[in-house]
Amino acid sequence: MSPIAGRSVIVTGAALGLGAAIARHLAGLGARLALVDYNAGALAETAAACGQPEAAHVADLSDATATAEAIAAILARLGRIDAVIHNAAILDPKPLAAMTLSDFQRTTNVGLQAGFQLARAAWPGMAEAGRGVFIFVSSRSGIEGFADETAYCATKHGLEGFSKSIALEGAALGIHSMTVTPGMYMRTPMSERNYSDALKQKWVEPDRLAPAFATMIAEPERFSGQRLNAWTLATSDTP
Ligand SMILES: NC(=O)c1ccc[n+]([C@@H]2O[C@H](COP(=O)([O-])OP(=O)(O)OC[C@H]3O[C@@H](n4cnc5c(N)ncnc54)[C@H](O)[C@@H]3O)[C@@H](O)[C@H]2O)c1
């Protein structure tokens, strides 16, 4: 039996792209899912494809109240959470001089604020059980700067620090945390909007990266505090 079978896992940004691929893969391994996204139609399709229509929790993760309500509904349905994969993100490239406060807050809220809300809510149950995993999907933008990506880079850099601190606080409690960059060009709606034609020649289906997330959930102590590469992890045994 897969070590993922029966685990309760939250996946954010699960309607489309990498998040949907992760959800389908984990469902195939027997995980009990809670899928969060604001695209209700596509989220329902993902949940149905996972064979868990009840797993769809529609929420705009930039809205703290909507996020809190979704998390409360998830905890009421699933009880304790074994793993959180915070994958939702907004990449809306814009020069700083054109960015409004609400643009900036929408991006940072989906990444950082919602990441905090998820971690804060899942933490007590994980601590009581003595086990839990947080996986924050990052990017090269988590360690490098890019022009027109101030909000996105700030968010991904923030998630890197957030995860490292959780890994330290969680170590004595059996709670592990890591970030992961895709490590390969993926064919997703975000890529469709932002890649050059040349990059679109190289992209792969996000399903190819999804097995990395099962490995991280199955062996979290191996990776806690680290920044991983999903492509490397999915295509070799040694990250
Ligand atoms: N696509 C790439 O090449 C690439 C590169 C590096 C990192 N990443 C990261 O990988 C992850 C997945 O990327 P992707 O390409 O699948 O993205 P995507 O934009 O294709 O999909 C993101 C999902 O998040 C959801 N989402 C966005 N804003 C939301 C909100 N406010 N509330 C709820 N849901 C919301 C979307 O509806 C969508 O289902 C992201 O964290 C992204 O930053 C992607």
The ligand as an SDF file (V2000), in Angstrom:
LIG
                    3D

 44 48  0  0  0  0  0  0  0  0999 V2000
    4.4900   27.7790  -14.6170 N   0  0  0  0  0  0  0  0  0  0  0  0
    5.7820   27.8830  -14.3400 C   0  0  0  0  0  0  0  0  0  0  0  0
    6.6340   27.8220  -15.2220 O   0  0  0  0  0  0  0  0  0  0  0  0
    6.2430   28.0540  -12.9220 C   0  0  0  0  0  0  0  0  0  0  0  0
    7.6020   28.3270  -12.6870 C   0  0  0  0  0  0  0  0  0  0  0  0
    8.0500   28.4630  -11.3860 C   0  0  0  0  0  0  0  0  0  0  0  0
    7.1540   28.3030  -10.3270 C   0  0  0  0  0  0  0  0  0  0  0  0
    5.8390   28.0590  -10.5720 N   0  0  0  0  0  0  0  0  0  0  0  0
    4.9440   27.9150   -9.4370 C   0  0  0  0  0  0  0  0  0  0  0  0
    4.2630   26.6810   -9.5440 O   0  0  0  0  0  0  0  0  0  0  0  0
    2.9530   26.8050   -8.9520 C   0  0  0  0  0  0  0  0  0  0  0  0
    1.9060   26.3350   -9.9390 C   0  0  0  0  0  0  0  0  0  0  0  0
    2.0270   27.1250  -11.1080 O   0  0  0  0  0  0  0  0  0  0  0  0
    1.0910   26.9200  -12.3820 P   0  0  0  0  0  0  0  0  0  0  0  0
    1.9500   27.2140  -13.5400 O   0  0  0  0  0  0  0  0  0  0  0  0
    0.3510   25.6520  -12.2690 O   0  0  0  0  0  0  0  0  0  0  0  0
    0.0820   28.1660  -12.1580 O   0  0  0  0  0  0  0  0  0  0  0  0
   -1.3270   28.4310  -12.8500 P   0  0  0  0  0  0  0  0  0  0  0  0
   -1.5430   29.9110  -12.8430 O   0  0  0  0  0  0  0  0  0  0  0  0
   -1.4080   27.7120  -14.1330 O   0  0  0  0  0  0  0  0  0  0  0  0
   -2.3390   27.7650  -11.7940 O   0  0  0  0  0  0  0  0  0  0  0  0
   -2.4620   28.3620  -10.5110 C   0  0  0  0  0  0  0  0  0  0  0  0
   -3.7510   27.9040   -9.8490 C   0  0  0  0  0  0  0  0  0  0  0  0
   -3.9090   28.7550   -8.6980 O   0  0  0  0  0  0  0  0  0  0  0  0
   -5.2280   29.2770   -8.6980 C   0  0  0  0  0  0  0  0  0  0  0  0
   -5.2780   30.5810   -8.0600 N   0  0  0  0  0  0  0  0  0  0  0  0
   -4.6730   31.7190   -8.4770 C   0  0  0  0  0  0  0  0  0  0  0  0
   -5.0480   32.7490   -7.7100 N   0  0  0  0  0  0  0  0  0  0  0  0
   -5.8870   32.2420   -6.7700 C   0  0  0  0  0  0  0  0  0  0  0  0
   -6.6380   32.8250   -5.6990 C   0  0  0  0  0  0  0  0  0  0  0  0
   -6.6090   34.1470   -5.4600 N   0  0  0  0  0  0  0  0  0  0  0  0
   -7.3980   32.0190   -4.9350 N   0  0  0  0  0  0  0  0  0  0  0  0
   -7.4730   30.6950   -5.1980 C   0  0  0  0  0  0  0  0  0  0  0  0
   -6.8160   30.0970   -6.2160 N   0  0  0  0  0  0  0  0  0  0  0  0
   -6.0400   30.8690   -6.9770 C   0  0  0  0  0  0  0  0  0  0  0  0
   -5.6120   29.3590  -10.1720 C   0  0  0  0  0  0  0  0  0  0  0  0
   -7.0300   29.4030  -10.3510 O   0  0  0  0  0  0  0  0  0  0  0  0
   -4.9730   28.0950  -10.7400 C   0  0  0  0  0  0  0  0  0  0  0  0
   -5.8340   26.9710  -10.6230 O   0  0  0  0  0  0  0  0  0  0  0  0
    2.8300   28.2670   -8.5250 C   0  0  0  0  0  0  0  0  0  0  0  0
    3.1700   28.4060   -7.1650 O   0  0  0  0  0  0  0  0  0  0  0  0
    3.8720   28.9690   -9.3820 C   0  0  0  0  0  0  0  0  0  0  0  0
    4.3240   30.1570   -8.7980 O   0  0  0  0  0  0  0  0  0  0  0  0
    5.3690   27.9310  -11.8470 C   0  0  0  0  0  0  0  0  0  0  0  0
  1  2  1  0
  2  3  2  0
  2  4  1  0
  4  5  1  0
  4 44  2  0
  5  6  2  0
  6  7  1  0
  7  8  2  0
  8  9  1  0
  8 44  1  0
  9 10  1  0
  9 42  1  0
 10 11  1  0
 11 12  1  0
 11 40  1  0
 12 13  1  0
 13 14  1  0
 14 15  2  0
 14 16  1  0
 14 17  1  0
 17 18  1  0
 18 19  2  0
 18 20  1  0
 18 21  1  0
 21 22  1  0
 22 23  1  0
 23 24  1  0
 23 38  1  0
 24 25  1  0
 25 26  1  0
 25 36  1  0
 26 27  1  0
 26 35  1  0
 27 28  2  0
 28 29  1  0
 29 30  1  0
 29 35  2  0
 30 31  1  0
 30 32  2  0
 32 33  1  0
 33 34  2  0
 34 35  1  0
 36 37  1  0
 36 38  1  0
 38 39  1  0
 40 41  1  0
 40 42  1  0
 42 43  1  0
M  CHG  2   8   1  16  -1
M  END
$$$$
